[in-house]
Amino acid sequence: MADGGRRHARRFGSPRALDPAETVWLTCVGLPALATVTLNGTPLGTAESAFAFDITSHFQPRNEVWIDTKGIGEIGEVAVEFRATDG
């Protein structure tokens, strides 16, 4: 990246069908610097040390996430979590 940062890209598929009473979250703990997160071409937001974004409306059978950091360090584990909704 021109600003001295780094793009971390990951591709992942859906391991199963989504239950109507579930939401899907993209999470990460351990960002080395300010980061911008994009899923399937849709910006999700920015974060400084960790993030948890509800990606239910953007979740597809095949997905690609980009995490653009302002620093060059490594990022922590990126995970997809299926969570039961209340009610």
Contacts in CASP RR format, 6 or more apart in sequence:
PFRMAT RR
TARGET T0000
AUTHOR 0000-0000-0000
METHOD contacts of the structure
MODEL  1
MADGGRRHARRFGSPRALDPAETVWLTCVGLPALATVTLNGTPLGTAESA
FAFDITSHFQPRNEVWIDTKGIGEIGEVAVEFRATDG
1 7 0 8 1.000
1 68 0 8 1.000
3 70 0 8 1.000
4 70 0 8 1.000
4 71 0 8 1.000
4 72 0 8 1.000
5 33 0 8 1.000
5 68 0 8 1.000
5 69 0 8 1.000
5 70 0 8 1.000
5 71 0 8 1.000
5 72 0 8 1.000
6 68 0 8 1.000
6 69 0 8 1.000
6 71 0 8 1.000
6 72 0 8 1.000
6 73 0 8 1.000
7 66 0 8 1.000
7 67 0 8 1.000
7 68 0 8 1.000
7 69 0 8 1.000
8 66 0 8 1.000
8 67 0 8 1.000
8 68 0 8 1.000
8 69 0 8 1.000
8 75 0 8 1.000
8 78 0 8 1.000
9 64 0 8 1.000
9 65 0 8 1.000
9 66 0 8 1.000
9 67 0 8 1.000
10 64 0 8 1.000
10 65 0 8 1.000
10 78 0 8 1.000
11 62 0 8 1.000
11 63 0 8 1.000
11 64 0 8 1.000
11 65 0 8 1.000
12 62 0 8 1.000
12 63 0 8 1.000
12 65 0 8 1.000
12 80 0 8 1.000
13 61 0 8 1.000
13 62 0 8 1.000
13 63 0 8 1.000
14 59 0 8 1.000
14 60 0 8 1.000
14 61 0 8 1.000
14 62 0 8 1.000
14 63 0 8 1.000
18 24 0 8 1.000
18 56 0 8 1.000
18 59 0 8 1.000
18 82 0 8 1.000
19 82 0 8 1.000
21 84 0 8 1.000
21 85 0 8 1.000
21 87 0 8 1.000
22 56 0 8 1.000
22 82 0 8 1.000
22 83 0 8 1.000
22 84 0 8 1.000
22 85 0 8 1.000
23 54 0 8 1.000
23 56 0 8 1.000
23 82 0 8 1.000
23 83 0 8 1.000
23 85 0 8 1.000
24 54 0 8 1.000
24 55 0 8 1.000
24 56 0 8 1.000
24 59 0 8 1.000
24 80 0 8 1.000
24 81 0 8 1.000
24 82 0 8 1.000
24 83 0 8 1.000
25 52 0 8 1.000
25 53 0 8 1.000
25 54 0 8 1.000
25 55 0 8 1.000
25 80 0 8 1.000
25 81 0 8 1.000
25 83 0 8 1.000
26 37 0 8 1.000
26 39 0 8 1.000
26 44 0 8 1.000
26 51 0 8 1.000
26 52 0 8 1.000
26 53 0 8 1.000
26 55 0 8 1.000
26 65 0 8 1.000
26 78 0 8 1.000
26 79 0 8 1.000
26 80 0 8 1.000
26 81 0 8 1.000
27 50 0 8 1.000
27 51 0 8 1.000
27 52 0 8 1.000
27 53 0 8 1.000
27 78 0 8 1.000
27 79 0 8 1.000
27 80 0 8 1.000
27 81 0 8 1.000
28 47 0 8 1.000
28 50 0 8 1.000
28 51 0 8 1.000
28 67 0 8 1.000
28 75 0 8 1.000
28 76 0 8 1.000
28 77 0 8 1.000
28 78 0 8 1.000
28 79 0 8 1.000
29 49 0 8 1.000
29 50 0 8 1.000
29 76 0 8 1.000
29 77 0 8 1.000
30 49 0 8 1.000
30 50 0 8 1.000
30 75 0 8 1.000
30 76 0 8 1.000
31 47 0 8 1.000
31 48 0 8 1.000
31 49 0 8 1.000
31 50 0 8 1.000
31 51 0 8 1.000
31 67 0 8 1.000
31 69 0 8 1.000
31 75 0 8 1.000
31 76 0 8 1.000
32 69 0 8 1.000
32 71 0 8 1.000
32 72 0 8 1.000
32 73 0 8 1.000
32 74 0 8 1.000
32 75 0 8 1.000
33 48 0 8 1.000
33 69 0 8 1.000
33 70 0 8 1.000
33 71 0 8 1.000
33 73 0 8 1.000
34 46 0 8 1.000
34 47 0 8 1.000
34 48 0 8 1.000
34 69 0 8 1.000
34 70 0 8 1.000
34 71 0 8 1.000
35 46 0 8 1.000
35 47 0 8 1.000
35 48 0 8 1.000
35 51 0 8 1.000
35 67 0 8 1.000
35 68 0 8 1.000
35 69 0 8 1.000
35 70 0 8 1.000
35 75 0 8 1.000
36 43 0 8 1.000
36 45 0 8 1.000
36 46 0 8 1.000
36 67 0 8 1.000
36 68 0 8 1.000
37 43 0 8 1.000
37 44 0 8 1.000
37 45 0 8 1.000
37 46 0 8 1.000
37 47 0 8 1.000
37 51 0 8 1.000
37 53 0 8 1.000
37 65 0 8 1.000
37 66 0 8 1.000
37 67 0 8 1.000
37 68 0 8 1.000
38 44 0 8 1.000
38 65 0 8 1.000
38 66 0 8 1.000
38 68 0 8 1.000
39 53 0 8 1.000
39 55 0 8 1.000
39 58 0 8 1.000
39 63 0 8 1.000
39 64 0 8 1.000
39 65 0 8 1.000
39 66 0 8 1.000
40 58 0 8 1.000
40 60 0 8 1.000
40 63 0 8 1.000
40 64 0 8 1.000
41 64 0 8 1.000
41 66 0 8 1.000
42 58 0 8 1.000
44 51 0 8 1.000
44 53 0 8 1.000
44 55 0 8 1.000
44 58 0 8 1.000
45 51 0 8 1.000
45 53 0 8 1.000
55 80 0 8 1.000
65 78 0 8 1.000
67 75 0 8 1.000
67 78 0 8 1.000
69 75 0 8 1.000
END
